[in-house]
Amino acid sequence: MLTVNDLIACFNGCFKDEYHVVLVGGALEPLYTPIQYDEAPAKIHFRLDYISSALHEISHWCIAGLERLKLEDYGYWYETDSRTLELQKKFEVVEIKPQAIEMAFHKVLGLPFRVSADNLSLLDYDTSNFERAVNSQFHTYLKVGFPARAQAFCECLLKYQGINRSLYDYLK
């Protein structure tokens, strides 16, 4: 089974040289920090030693465009877990693609996945529409292809585990 240190080594081995980015665990809160002064690499910080937190943060990095990669936390807004229903719906729209990629990472690693509404204040909130949207996006990626960095990381994870199958065969 892949450990958090294995995951960090796999990510850094796959992306550090080409993209000047590293994965860093142990943070109290996740945070992306861009390249500093063209010297220090960009850093993807994930919570404590949680593999799921790392996979979620990596998924955001995999779809961030060049301009967003220059901004702390990719320039996204973040509301605490006390979002109103209206803000929750906006949050979910932004989270569909990264969580679909995160789903692929979990599947490649043989780990269970569940969508994260990331909101504890809506106690009776029904996530089924969000779950369907994430699942639909995952299947769209299977048909049309994953973003390049997401595909590269999935293939790296497969290779790291000694699995010699194509990503799409493995996920189908």
Sine and cosine of phi, psi and omega as CSV:
sin_phi,cos_phi,sin_psi,cos_psi,sin_omega,cos_omega
0.00,0.00,0.68,-0.73,-0.02,-1.00
-0.93,0.36,0.78,-0.62,0.06,-1.00
-1.00,-0.04,0.16,-0.99,0.03,-1.00
-0.89,0.45,-0.59,0.81,0.05,-1.00
-0.92,0.38,-0.59,0.81,0.09,-1.00
-0.89,0.45,-0.68,0.73,-0.01,-1.00
-0.88,0.47,-0.71,0.71,0.03,-1.00
-0.87,0.48,-0.72,0.69,0.00,-1.00
-0.88,0.47,-0.66,0.75,0.00,-1.00
-0.90,0.43,-0.75,0.66,-0.01,-1.00
-0.88,0.47,-0.78,0.63,-0.05,-1.00
-0.89,0.46,-0.61,0.79,0.05,-1.00
-0.91,0.42,-0.55,0.84,-0.04,-1.00
-0.98,0.18,-0.58,0.81,-0.21,-0.98
-0.83,-0.56,-0.28,0.96,-0.13,-0.99
-0.85,0.53,-0.77,0.64,-0.08,-1.00
-0.94,0.34,-0.74,0.67,-0.08,-1.00
-0.96,0.28,-0.64,0.77,-0.11,-0.99
-0.95,-0.31,-0.08,1.00,0.02,-1.00
0.82,0.57,0.79,0.61,-0.02,-1.00
-0.64,-0.77,0.58,-0.82,0.05,-1.00
-0.75,-0.66,0.44,-0.90,0.06,-1.00
-0.99,-0.15,0.74,-0.67,-0.07,-1.00
-0.75,-0.66,0.83,-0.56,0.04,-1.00
-1.00,-0.05,0.02,-1.00,0.12,-0.99
1.00,0.01,0.05,1.00,-0.03,-1.00
-0.98,0.22,0.51,-0.86,0.10,-0.99
-0.96,0.28,-0.52,0.85,0.06,-1.00
-0.68,-0.73,0.56,-0.83,0.04,-1.00
-0.92,0.38,0.53,-0.85,-0.01,-1.00
-0.29,-0.96,0.69,-0.73,0.14,-0.99
-0.97,-0.24,0.78,-0.62,0.10,-1.00
-0.88,-0.48,0.79,-0.61,-0.05,-1.00
-0.95,0.32,0.13,-0.99,0.06,-1.00
-0.81,0.59,0.70,-0.71,-0.01,-1.00
-0.97,-0.24,0.88,-0.48,0.11,-0.99
0.81,0.59,0.55,0.84,0.02,-1.00
0.85,0.53,0.34,0.94,-0.01,-1.00
-0.83,-0.55,-0.91,0.41,-0.03,-1.00
-0.94,0.33,0.67,-0.74,-0.02,-1.00
-0.93,0.37,0.36,-0.93,0.18,-0.98
-0.90,0.43,0.46,-0.89,-0.02,-1.00
-0.76,-0.65,0.71,-0.71,0.13,-0.99
-0.96,-0.29,0.96,-0.27,0.01,-1.00
-1.00,-0.03,0.71,-0.70,0.07,-1.00
-0.83,-0.56,0.32,-0.95,-0.10,-1.00
-0.92,0.40,0.81,-0.59,0.14,-0.99
0.71,0.71,-0.87,-0.50,0.04,-1.00
-0.81,-0.59,0.59,0.81,-0.05,-1.00
-1.00,0.07,0.91,-0.42,0.02,-1.00
-0.86,0.51,-0.66,0.75,-0.01,-1.00
-0.89,0.46,-0.61,0.80,0.06,-1.00
-0.90,0.44,-0.69,0.72,0.02,-1.00
-0.87,0.49,-0.72,0.69,-0.03,-1.00
-0.89,0.45,-0.61,0.80,0.03,-1.00
-0.91,0.42,-0.73,0.68,-0.02,-1.00
-0.91,0.40,-0.62,0.78,0.06,-1.00
-0.88,0.47,-0.63,0.77,-0.03,-1.00
-0.88,0.47,-0.62,0.79,0.06,-1.00
-0.90,0.43,-0.67,0.74,0.00,-1.00
-0.89,0.46,-0.61,0.79,-0.07,-1.00
-0.90,0.44,-0.41,0.91,-0.02,-1.00
-0.93,-0.36,-0.05,1.00,0.01,-1.00
-0.93,0.37,0.73,-0.68,0.06,-1.00
-0.97,0.22,0.11,-0.99,-0.07,-1.00
-0.84,0.54,-0.65,0.76,0.00,-1.00
-0.94,0.35,-0.65,0.76,0.02,-1.00
-0.92,0.39,-0.50,0.86,0.02,-1.00
-0.92,0.39,-0.25,0.97,0.03,-1.00
-1.00,0.03,-0.12,0.99,-0.12,-0.99
-0.93,-0.37,0.62,-0.79,0.09,-1.00
-0.86,0.51,0.70,-0.72,-0.08,-1.00
0.75,0.66,0.52,0.86,0.06,-1.00
0.88,0.48,0.22,0.98,0.00,-1.00
0.98,0.18,0.14,0.99,0.01,-1.00
-0.97,0.25,0.51,-0.86,0.15,-0.99
-0.99,0.11,0.46,-0.89,0.08,-1.00
-0.66,-0.75,0.79,-0.61,0.10,-1.00
-0.97,-0.24,0.56,-0.83,0.04,-1.00
-0.89,0.46,0.05,-1.00,-0.05,-1.00
-0.97,0.24,0.48,0.88,0.09,-1.00
-0.88,-0.48,0.57,0.82,-0.01,-1.00
-0.92,0.39,0.56,-0.83,0.13,-0.99
-0.95,0.31,0.17,-0.98,0.03,-1.00
-0.86,0.50,-0.66,0.75,0.01,-1.00
-0.89,0.45,-0.72,0.69,0.03,-1.00
-0.92,0.39,-0.53,0.85,0.04,-1.00
-0.89,0.46,-0.67,0.74,0.01,-1.00
-0.90,0.44,-0.64,0.77,0.05,-1.00
-0.91,0.42,-0.67,0.75,0.05,-1.00
-0.84,0.54,-0.72,0.69,-0.05,-1.00
-0.90,0.44,-0.61,0.79,0.03,-1.00
-0.86,0.51,-0.67,0.74,0.00,-1.00
-0.94,0.33,-0.46,0.89,-0.11,-0.99
-1.00,-0.03,-0.15,0.99,-0.08,-1.00
-0.86,0.51,-0.80,0.60,-0.06,-1.00
-0.92,0.39,-0.74,0.68,0.01,-1.00
-0.89,0.46,-0.60,0.80,-0.01,-1.00
-0.96,0.29,-0.46,0.89,0.10,-0.99
-0.92,0.39,-0.62,0.78,0.07,-1.00
-0.93,0.37,-0.67,0.74,0.05,-1.00
-0.85,0.52,-0.62,0.78,0.04,-1.00
-0.86,0.50,-0.68,0.73,0.02,-1.00
-0.88,0.47,-0.69,0.73,0.02,-1.00
-0.86,0.51,-0.71,0.71,0.01,-1.00
-0.88,0.48,-0.69,0.72,-0.01,-1.00
-0.89,0.45,-0.67,0.74,0.02,-1.00
-0.87,0.49,-0.57,0.82,-0.01,-1.00
-1.00,0.02,-0.03,1.00,-0.01,-1.00
0.94,0.34,0.46,0.89,0.00,-1.00
-0.97,-0.22,0.54,-0.84,0.06,-1.00
-0.92,0.39,0.54,-0.84,0.03,-1.00
-0.78,-0.62,0.63,-0.77,0.19,-0.98
-0.62,-0.79,0.59,-0.81,0.00,-1.00
-0.90,0.44,0.44,-0.90,0.03,-1.00
-0.88,-0.47,0.91,-0.41,0.09,-1.00
-0.98,0.20,-0.30,0.95,0.10,-1.00
0.78,0.63,0.70,0.71,-0.01,-1.00
-0.48,-0.88,0.96,-0.28,-0.02,-1.00
-1.00,0.09,-0.16,0.99,-0.08,-1.00
-0.99,0.13,-0.34,0.94,0.02,-1.00
-0.99,-0.12,0.99,0.16,-0.16,-0.99
-0.86,0.52,-0.66,0.75,-0.04,-1.00
-0.98,-0.17,0.39,0.92,-0.09,-1.00
-0.93,0.36,0.74,-0.67,0.01,-1.00
-1.00,-0.06,0.92,-0.40,-0.03,-1.00
-1.00,0.00,0.12,0.99,-0.13,-0.99
-0.87,0.48,-0.62,0.78,0.04,-1.00
-0.91,0.41,-0.67,0.75,0.04,-1.00
-0.89,0.45,-0.69,0.72,0.03,-1.00
-0.86,0.51,-0.69,0.72,0.01,-1.00
-0.90,0.44,-0.66,0.76,0.00,-1.00
-0.90,0.43,-0.68,0.74,0.03,-1.00
-0.91,0.42,-0.71,0.71,0.01,-1.00
-0.89,0.46,-0.66,0.75,0.03,-1.00
-0.89,0.46,-0.67,0.74,0.02,-1.00
-0.91,0.42,-0.63,0.77,0.06,-1.00
-0.85,0.53,-0.72,0.69,-0.01,-1.00
-0.93,0.36,-0.53,0.85,0.11,-0.99
-0.90,0.44,-0.70,0.71,0.06,-1.00
-0.86,0.50,-0.61,0.79,0.04,-1.00
-0.88,0.47,-0.56,0.83,-0.02,-1.00
-0.99,0.16,-0.69,0.72,-0.15,-0.99
-0.97,-0.24,-0.19,0.98,0.00,-1.00
0.96,-0.28,0.55,-0.83,0.05,-1.00
-0.99,0.15,0.40,-0.92,0.15,-0.99
-0.81,0.58,0.51,-0.86,-0.17,-0.99
-0.81,0.58,-0.73,0.69,-0.04,-1.00
-0.93,0.37,-0.58,0.81,0.04,-1.00
-0.91,0.42,-0.69,0.72,0.02,-1.00
-0.90,0.44,-0.68,0.73,0.00,-1.00
-0.87,0.49,-0.65,0.76,-0.01,-1.00
-0.94,0.33,-0.64,0.77,0.07,-1.00
-0.85,0.52,-0.71,0.70,0.00,-1.00
-0.91,0.42,-0.60,0.80,0.06,-1.00
-0.89,0.45,-0.69,0.73,0.01,-1.00
-0.90,0.45,-0.66,0.75,0.05,-1.00
-0.88,0.48,-0.75,0.66,-0.02,-1.00
-0.88,0.47,-0.67,0.74,-0.01,-1.00
-0.86,0.51,-0.56,0.83,0.01,-1.00
-1.00,0.05,-0.01,1.00,0.00,-1.00
0.98,0.22,0.39,0.92,0.01,-1.00
-1.00,-0.09,0.88,-0.47,-0.06,-1.00
-0.97,-0.24,0.87,0.50,0.06,-1.00
-0.77,-0.64,0.42,-0.91,0.07,-1.00
-0.93,0.36,0.48,-0.88,-0.02,-1.00
-0.82,0.57,-0.72,0.69,-0.10,-1.00
-0.95,0.32,-0.59,0.81,0.10,-0.99
-0.90,0.44,-0.68,0.74,-0.03,-1.00
-0.90,0.44,-0.68,0.73,-0.05,-1.00
-0.97,0.23,-0.41,0.91,0.01,-1.00
-0.99,0.15,0.00,0.00,0.00,0.00
